[in-house]
Amino acid sequence: MQKRDNKQIMRDFGLRQSRQFLAIAATMFLLLFLALLYKRPDLFGEFSKNTIFAAQIVLIAAFIGFSAYNWRCPSCKKYLGTNINKRICKKCGTRLR
């Protein structure tokens, strides 16, 4: 039974890690796009620089909120920290990969 639990934890961590990579890529792409719009606010219509700046702040806040929710140990549910290639949870010692 312990081996099945470890496999499930590793599978769940892999899914969390994939979602985190996707969130990082999407956030970076959208931030670069919004930075382009900030430099040229008339590129796709009329946008004020304040609106574009607010969109950047909302995007960053959404990414931080998603990461706080997603990037947790599948076993103990504690935040995993900044290293995205973790092998072991520092809080509970569970093997993640």
N, C-alpha and C positions, 0 to 999 in steps of 0.2 A: 504494500500500500504506500510506503514511503517513496518508492521509485516513481510511482504514478503521480504523486503529489509534486515531486521535484520536476518531472517532465511538464506538468501543467504550469508550474511556476515559471519555468524557462520559456514555455510557449507564450504565456501571458506577458512576460518581460519583453520578448521579441516583438510582440504586437505593440506594446507601449513604446518601445524604441523606434519602431517603424513610424508610428504616429508622430513621435517627436521629431524625427528627421523630416517628415512631410510638413509639419508645422513650421519648422525652421526654414525650409526651402520656400514655402508659400509666403511667409512673413518677409523674408529677404527680397523676394521678387516684388511683392506689393510695396515695400518701402522704397525700393529703387524706382519703381514706377511713379510713386507719389513724389519722390525727389525730382524726377524728370518733370512732372506736372508743376511742381513748385517753381522750377526754373522757367518753364514755359506754360503759364496758366491758361493760355488760349489755345493750346494744342488740340484738345478735344471738346471745345466749347468754352464758355466763360466760367471759371472757378476763381474765387478769391483766394489769396494766399493764406488767409486765416482759416478758411474751410479745409484747405489741403493740409495745413499744419494740424488742425484738430483731427482729421482723419488719420494722420500718422500717429498721434497720441493714442487714439482709440485702438488702432491696430496693435501698437506695442502693449497696451494694457490688456487687450484680448489674448495676445500671445503669452504674457506673463500669467494670466488667469488660467489659460489652458495648460500651461506647463505645471503650474502648482497642482492642478487636478490630475493630470495624466502621469507625471513623472514621479511615481511613488512605487515603493517595493510591493510586488504582488502578494507577499506573505504578511508583512507587518504594517503595510500602508503608510510608512514613513517616507518623507521626501528623500530622494536619492542624491541630491546635490547637483553639482555642475558637470561632472564627468558622465558623458553619454555612453561610454564604453565600459561601464561597470561590470565586474565579474561577480562580486560578492556585496551584499548589503552590509554597510557598516553598522547599522543598528541591530539587526537580528542575526547576521551571519549566514543568511540563506544564499545559496549559490544561484546566480541569475543566468549565467551562460555556461 
